[in-house]
């Protein structure tokens, strides 16, 4: 929770600076980090109190439902903003001039607004169909009401969590393909000189800042693709085995896998700042300026 909080705060300070905040990518990334902070404190903090300090008695039905709604909402918003940023990088690296013009701050604000309203409404079911479920004698856990709703939500969460890394991988490869196409066109342009077709004029390689933003997003997407599918596979496994009995040893193994996969699932939302420090010279310079108070 501490590592994620520091990461999000530094990212927000950097990307809200005047020289960066006008970029559509920066707008998506600002929204991504705001949602990450809210996700951390609506989910990780509650788990720390519950698992680490045995404060499950603090849970009430109202708190349970609000917490579950917040977790679903902010997870969906964070992944949405990251996917939108990936789509923006596809647009900005396109050979087609009209496609590149689609990448704008106005479009970014519209997509964030419409997407946020959609998820706010879509996850309202958790405010009604979530409850404190007794899973052992005098031990209650905040979970979905048993039956069809629990099964449906389990499969939906698993498929959604698996679909996001797939989309990020697709858009990342698409951006990489566009960059290779730009390099080939620039090579042709340099070889034929003034005799080149006017179609190639106006196509330029991304500036240094844009290249670094693309690389930063690419690394974020790779981390997401590596970390998140583990929890998705675990959820699918649980749905398949939910009607089968398990002995104590199998139960402990499943509990261990659940904690490890859940830990991995939160990594992409908490470490982006540190990966940016490793791969982006501009980002490192901006961070140094923060500590120098420049």
N, C-alpha and C positions, 0 to 999 in steps of 0.2 A: 504494500500500500504506500509506504514511504517512497520507494523507488519510482513507482508510477506517478505519484503526485509531483515529485521534483521534475520528472521528465515532461509531464504535461505543462507545468508552469513555465519551464524554460522554452518549450516549443511555442507557447502562446506569446511570450514576451518577444521572441524572435520574429514570428510570422505576423505580428500586429504592428511591426515597425513600418514606417511610411514607405520605405523603398521596396517592401515585399507584399504588403497587404492588398495591393491593387491586383495582384495576379489571381486568376480564378483558382489555381492550385492552392494558393495560400488561404483563400476563403474556405475551400473544402477542408484544408488541414486545420484551420482554426476551429471550425465546427467539429471536426474529428476529435481534437484534443479536449474541447469543452465536454463533449459527450463521454470521453474516456474518464475524465475526473468524476463526473456524475456516476458512471458505471462503477468505478473503484469504490466510492463511498456508499453506494447503495447495495453492493454485493460483497466485496471483500471485507469491508468493515463489519457487516453483519455476520459473516462466517467467522471472523476473528473472535467476536464476542460469543458466538454459539459454540464453536469447536474448541477454541483456545481457553475460554474462561467460563464455559458452561453457563451462559446467560440465556439459554433457550426459554427460561421461565419469563423473560421479559416480553416474549412474543405474545401478541394478541391477534385475533382474527383480522382486525383492521390493519395492524402493522404488517402482518403476513401478506395480505393482499397488496398493500402499497409497495412493499419491498419486491414482491414477485413482478408486479407491473413495471417498476422502475428498472429491474434487471433486464426484462425482456425489451423494454422500450430503448434503453440506452445502448444495449448490445446491438439491436437492429439499426439504430441511428449511426453508431460508430462504423459498422460494416458498410452501411449505405454510403456514408461520406467517403470512405476509402475507395469504394467501387467508383463513385462519381469522379474522384480525383484521377483514377486510372483511365476512365473514359476521356477526361479532359486532356490527358497526355496523349491519348490516341489521336484526338482531334488536332492538337497543336503540332503533331509531327506528320500530319497527312500531306501528301503531295498536292492535293486539291486545295486551291486557295479559298474557295467558298466553304469547304469543310473546316479549314483553319480558323476562319472568321467566326465559326460557331462557338469557339472557346472564348467566352466573355464573362465579365463579372456579373452582368445582368442575368445571364443564363444560370450561373452558379447560385445566385441568391434565389432564383425561381425554383431550381431543382431542390435546394435545401429546404425551402418553405413547403413545397408540395410533398416532398418525401417525408418531412417531419410530421405534417398533418396526417398523412396516411398511416404512419406507424402509431401515432398517438391514438387514433381511432381504432386501428386494427387490434391492438393489444388490450382493449378495454375488457375483454372476456376474463382476464386474470383478476379483475377487481370484483368479480362475482363468483367465479368457479374455482377459486383457490381457497384452501382452508387449512386449519391446524389438524393434521391427521395423526392419530395415535398409532405409532409403529411398534411400540412395545409397552409393557405395563408402566403407566404413568410417564411415558416419554412421548412427546409430541414433536412433529416436524412440519414445517410449512411446505405444503405440496399441493398438487392438483387433486381435485376430487376424483376418487377412484371410478373406474368404468371407462366408457367410450372417450370421455374428455381427456383423461390421463393418457390413454393410448394414442389418441390423435395428436395431442400436444408433444408427446415424446417423439413420435415419428416426424412431425413437422420440424421440431427443433433440430433433430439429427440431420434431416435432409437439408434444411436451411444452412446449418453450420458447415455442411459438406459442400454445398453449392457455392458459397462465398469464396473459398480458396480456388475453386475451379474457375470462377469468373475472373478473379484477380490474375490467375495464371494466363488465361486467354488474353486479357487486355494487356498484360505485361509483354507477352510474346508479340502481340499486334503492334505495340509501340516499338519494340525492338526491330520488327520487320520494316516499319515505316522509316526508322533511322537508317537502316541499311539501304533502303530505296533512295533516301535523300543523298547518301554518300555516293551511290552509283550515278545519280543525276548530276551531282556536282563534278564528278570525275569526267563525265561526258562533256559537261560545260567547259571544263578547263582544257579538254583536248581539242574541241572544235572552235573555241574562241568566239569571235564575233559572228561566225557563220551559224551559230546554234539557233535552233528554232525558238521563237519568242515564248513558247510554252514553258521553257525552262527558266525564263527570267522571272524573278520574284520569288523563286524557291531558294531558301537559305537554310543553312544548318542552324539548329537551335543555338542561342547564345550560351555562354558559359554558365550563367545562372540557371537557365532552363535545363541545360544538360545535367547540372547537379541536382536540380529538383526531380528530374526523371530518374536519376540514379537512386536518390533517396527513396522515392516511391517504389522503385523496383526492389530495393532491399526490404522495405516494409512489407511488400507483397510476398516476397520469398519467406520471410519469417512467419507470416500469416499462413501460407500454404504448408509450411513444415509443422507448425504447432497446433493449429486448430482441428485438422481432420482426426486427430487421436481421440478427442472428446466426442466427435460425431460418431466414430466407429463404436465407442463405448456405449453411447446412447442407443444405437441400433442393436447392439448386443444385448443390452438390458431389456429392450422391448421384445426381442425374440425369446429371451429366457425368462420373462416375467412370470410365467405360469409353471415353471419348473422349480422343484425344491432344491436347495443347496445346503450342504453341511457347513459346519463352522469354519473349516479351513477354506473352502471355496468362498464363503462369505467374506472372510478377511482379505483374501486375494482380490476379490471384486472391489472391496472398499479401498484397498491400496491403489488399484488401477484407477478408480474414480478420482481419488485425490491427486494422483500424478497427472492424469489427463486434464483435470480442471485447472491445475497449476499451469500446465502448458498453454491452455486456452487463453489465460489472462496475459501471457507474456507479450503478445503483439500490441496490447493496449498500454503497456507500461515501459517499454524500452526504446521507443522510436528516437528519442532525443539522443541516446547514447550511440546508437548506430549512425545517426547523422553526424555526430562528432568525429567518427572514424572516417567517413567517406566524403565529407564536404568541407573544403577549405573555407568557403564563404561562411558556412554555419559556425565553424570553429572561431573564425574571426569575430562574428557577431556575439558569440558567447563570451569571448575574452573582453569585448567592449562593455558587456553588461557588468562584469566584475570590476572593470576599470572605471565604471560609471561614466562612460563616454557616450 
